[in-house]
Amino acid sequence: MYNNAIFEDLFVLEVANNHWGDINRGLKIINDYAKIVRFNNVRASIKLQFRDVDNFIHKDYLHRTDVRYIKKTLATKMTDEDYAILFEAIKKNGMMAMATPFDEKSVDLCVSLGAEIIKIASSDLNDWVLIEKIARTKKPVIVSTGGSSLKDMDDLVKFFDNRKIPLAINHCVSLYPSEDHELELNQIDFIKNRYPGHVVGFSSHEYHDWTSSMLIAYAKGARTFERHVDIDKDGIPVSPYCSTPEQIDVWFKAYHKVREMSGGVGITKRIPPLREIQYLDQLVRGVYAKKDLNEGHTLSNDDIYLAIPLLKGQLSCRELMEGEILIKSIKAHAPIFIDMIDSPYAYSESLKKHIYSRGIDPFPPQNELKSDMKNSEVKSIIKNRKSKKLSAVV
């Protein structure tokens, strides 16, 4: 339906305004995180926030520095040239350059600087003037859904679907920071089921650990991840919802661990490794004669019993069927081998090879038999097996 490859297993490192309007601090953040990204071999993007500050804040309220949002927006103002330098540094470090535009002019800046993905913040999920401007760029979009209504989400997804614009949908709790009990990770299931064909992500603001939510979110199907990042430099305190490079390193390692534990894609049955099959073969019960049985006898459940160990070449509970005809006589409590019955199993060389390769050898160490089966009977079976050129699996 969509070309979602750009979103798959993508980490979005949100700088927000942590450059504090200082180009050198912004470059330091980019360079520090580029090392963590490269060391952990992940796909990552550094995301900035764009505002046309001169018009974003009404001129009559520029003095209202008692309002936190106004104060921080003014304090972190950068020029378009500054943002261009940061974007170039992001790309040179092998990461994708992204931005969240908070106004229409900033959308134009995303285009002119070559942003590969545009982010829609939770606060703008129903800002249709801004959304329509973003859609006209035809660039892939990630949207966070913190605080949204279901109708807002449905309308937004339908809007981008109708325009065939790739859209990733992030589960997000817009509490900064979020407590563990506020994460609502089951919403990942809800988003995946309601909007099939879209990549689902997790925009994370918790601050107690950097492992558990990654393991859970990935296992539930999240495939793009976002965190706010900062550096502990210059005496500027790191906000509780921001992660340091050391914490992001732990986060990346949790991602690699959950991928290792999850295995391959979950849309097809996995192929068990040979080591696992061989282990389970040791636990399978073999077929043994309950009493003396003559050649030509038709086997029934009253004639046999199942027990471990399973021997090489012996029928197991997996192949056992009533009505098999013995082509050799057998003593009570002796194993019934594939060579002893007239069955399609007995004539399938590939199946016989498998049966001869599993289980334990009929001879214990030092060739000392510890069963009721006579040496001569076992040797006769082994000799017969070798005569059929199956010695390689005996």
Beta strands, then each sheet from edge to edge (+ up, - down):
strand 1: 10-16
strand 2: 43-50
strand 3: 96-101
strand 4: 117-120
strand 5: 141-144
strand 6: 167-172
strand 7: 200-204
strand 8: 224-229
strand 9: 242-243
strand 10: 286-289
strand 11: 304-307
strand 12: 325-326
strand 13: 341-342
sheet 1: 9+ 8+ 1+ 2+ 3+ 4+ 5+ 6+ 7+
sheet 2: 10+ 11-
sheet 3: 12+ 13-
end
